[in-house]
Amino acid sequence: MNTQKTLLIKDLSISFVKDKIHNEVIHSISYSVNNNEILGIVGESGSGKSVSSLAILGLLPVKYLKSMMDRLYLTI
């Protein structure tokens, strides 16, 4: 069985900024997808499914990006 990682997300955090106030909406999520696997992301409305997926695909406008000790933080 091939367990090569196609996608690896580790400690992804995303925050939105309004009036210089950071509101973290995604708190350190991690997951991986191996070759020939399908990942389903489920959760309540407003839980961050779309925001995290758009960030991973690079489709969110990023104003601030910082990496700290192997963690990636996006501020939008």
LINMOLIN-V979478 format. One record per residue. N is the residue number from 0. RES is the residue in one letter. PSI is psi in whole degrees, -180 to 180 (NA if undefined). BURIAL is + if it has 16 or more other ideal C-beta (glycine too) atoms within 10 Angstrom, else -. D_FIRST is the distance of its C-alpha to the first C-alpha in Angstrom with 2 decimals. Layout:
((N & RES & PSI & BURIAL & D_FIRST) (N & RES & PSI & BURIAL & D_FIRST))
//
This chain:
((0 & M & 131 & - & 0.00) (1 & N & 121 & - & 3.81) (2 & T & 28 & - & 6.31) (3 & Q & 131 & - & 9.28) (4 & K & 127 & - & 12.21) (5 & T & -35 & - & 14.16) (6 & L & 133 & - & 16.92) (7 & L & 118 & - & 18.15) (8 & I & 125 & - & 21.48) (9 & K & 121 & - & 23.20) (10 & D & 49 & - & 26.68) (11 & L & 124 & + & 27.90) (12 & S & 140 & + & 31.55) (13 & I & 135 & + & 33.81) (14 & S & 152 & + & 37.56) (15 & F & 146 & + & 40.35) (16 & V & 130 & - & 43.72) (17 & K & 127 & - & 47.05) (18 & D & 43 & - & 50.37) (19 & K & 17 & - & 48.65) (20 & I & 125 & - & 46.97) (21 & H & 126 & - & 43.19) (22 & N & 103 & - & 41.55) (23 & E & 119 & - & 37.94) (24 & V & -21 & - & 36.12) (25 & I & 126 & + & 32.50) (26 & H & 97 & - & 32.07) (27 & S & 59 & - & 29.14) (28 & I & 149 & - & 26.16) (29 & S & 139 & - & 22.62) (30 & Y & 166 & - & 19.22) (31 & S & 155 & - & 16.02) (32 & V & 124 & - & 13.88) (33 & N & 166 & - & 10.37) (34 & N & 140 & - & 9.71) (35 & N & 22 & - & 10.16) (36 & E & 157 & - & 11.58) (37 & I & 133 & - & 15.27) (38 & L & 128 & - & 17.53) (39 & G & 128 & - & 20.87) (40 & I & 118 & - & 23.65) (41 & V & 154 & - & 26.44) (42 & G & 173 & - & 29.68) (43 & E & 162 & - & 33.42) (44 & S & 131 & - & 35.57) (45 & G & 11 & - & 36.17) (46 & S & -7 & - & 33.26) (47 & G & 12 & + & 31.98) (48 & K & -51 & - & 29.14) (49 & S & -42 & - & 30.71) (50 & V & -45 & + & 32.04) (51 & S & -40 & + & 28.77) (52 & S & -43 & - & 26.97) (53 & L & -39 & - & 29.90) (54 & A & -43 & + & 29.93) (55 & I & -35 & + & 26.29) (56 & L & -7 & - & 27.04) (57 & G & 26 & - & 30.20) (58 & L & 5 & - & 32.54) (59 & L & 142 & + & 34.77) (60 & P & 121 & - & 37.84) (61 & V & 120 & - & 37.36) (62 & K & -26 & - & 40.63) (63 & Y & 127 & - & 39.39) (64 & L & 127 & - & 36.16) (65 & K & 144 & - & 35.85) (66 & S & 127 & - & 33.26) (67 & M & 118 & - & 34.00) (68 & M & 58 & - & 32.02) (69 & D & 17 & - & 28.58) (70 & R & 141 & - & 29.55) (71 & L & 127 & + & 30.31) (72 & Y & 128 & + & 33.29) (73 & L & 133 & + & 34.41) (74 & T & 126 & + & 37.97) (75 & I & NA & + & 39.00))
//
